[in-house]
Amino acid sequence: MKICMISLGCDKNLVDSEMMLGYLSRGNVSFTDEAEDADVIFVNTCCFILDAKDESIRAILDAAKLKEGGRLKALIVTGCMAERYRKEILDEIPEVDAVVGTTAWDEISGILDRVLDGERVEAFRELSRLPESPEARVLSTMHYYGYLKIAEGCDKHCTYCIIPSLRGKFRSVPMEDLLRQAEQLAEAGVKELILVAQETTVYGQDLYGKKKLPTLLRKLCRVKGIRWIRILYCYPEEITDELIGVMASETKICHYLDLPIQHASDDVLRRMGRRTSRADLVRIIGKLRAAMPDIALRTTLISGFPGETEEDHGILKDFVREMKFERLGVFPYSREEGTPAAGFPDQVPARIKKKRRNEIMRIQQKISAECLKNKVGQRMRVLTEGYLPEEGVYIGRTYMDAPDVDGYLFFTSPRERISGDFVNVTVTEASEYDLKGISK
């Protein structure tokens, strides 16, 4: 039986998909990336913002068409959209054979058996539950990097965010489980381990009574075969001196941090339900850069949040110019039903949200170009990601670049390089978002 897993949304969702594949791999199955060749299609959905919701709906409907006279025996919808719109999916898309909530994916093999026996299945469990990891998961990224999901859920309750109602409260994965997963990934060839969660910085608070991310990082640094460790989704107010110290002292940890700050106007931050002020952000960023002068900071911002004035927007632009983030993305505010912000007055028109987003990205483009220009002449360690034969160059990522969201370093080499190889490259050129270089 051929199974196709369509994984949408964030890298945390991708880990859930890989966990499900791990359970499914115990049966007499094979996996395919081609939906047309599949006997069973799983669509692991996202609905964080409107664009993600639309993408999930399109994927479900495209898969549903394959049941019309085709070989497709089962269509199963999982993930955030299944959790949020279970009734609507079953009522409006009769081709869907099962909907599976965000805390029931570890039951996926039994759910598939029930579907193949002709049952239409709804599988949902308490959001307080933490699904059990399989003995081994099926890696769907390139073999040399993998994501380690260290926690589920979130306790922050930002006013624009639906995640706590879909994923539940923050629950840390036990450390021994994470170390087992990391060792398995390393044995499978993973060299870059990327830590993810809705919020990584409070890891362990619920299980051990205190933040244990620094302890976890030290132990992960001892895993043989892991060369880089990258940390994503760090709420700035939870960054401790201990965490900064571990990042600065452990050579395997990339001097890279993802800080989703969302805004810099105190008024907007307060309405968002964020727990930092502009002054807090300046202080925390200053501490990180003082401890690690070469650190690459990535952040995400929201433009056009309800009630955002031109003055608020101006404060944000000035902050972006002042902080000079190495990596930055901006998303127009998405009005999500079921969130407090959806009912806020003074909703900003779509054209204004997009205009403000574009203004910030133009500022960031210049900052990024300046940052990368300063790398010209430097020798950088690069993780090879492939080869472009038509251009005669290899593709790689530096410590400053997370997969899929950041830039690349394109380089030439007199020797053949294999994807997953670490190579020393001298930077020769810079553009707004990418670098070029030469490896000897």
NORBEL-V26626 format. One line per field, one symbol per residue. phi: phi as a letter, one per 30 degrees, with the letter a starting at -180 (. if undefined). Layout:
BEGIN
phi: ???
END
This chain:
BEGIN
phi: .ccccccciddddddeddddddddddddbbcbdcedcddbcccccbbdbeddddddddddddddddddicddcabbcbidddddbedddddcbdddcabbddcbddcdddddeddddjdcccbbbedddcedddeaccdcdddcbaccdcabiacdhddccceedcciddbddeddddddddddddddjdccccdbadaddcejeddciadceedededddcddjdcbbbccicdedcdcdddeddddcddddddbbccddiabdeddedddidcbcedddddddddddddbecdcccbbbccideidcddedddddddddddhddbabbbdecdceiceddcddhddeeddedddedddddddedddddddddddjdcbdbcdblbcddcibccbbcddbdeiccdbccbcadcdccejdcbdbcdcbbcdbbbbabcd
END
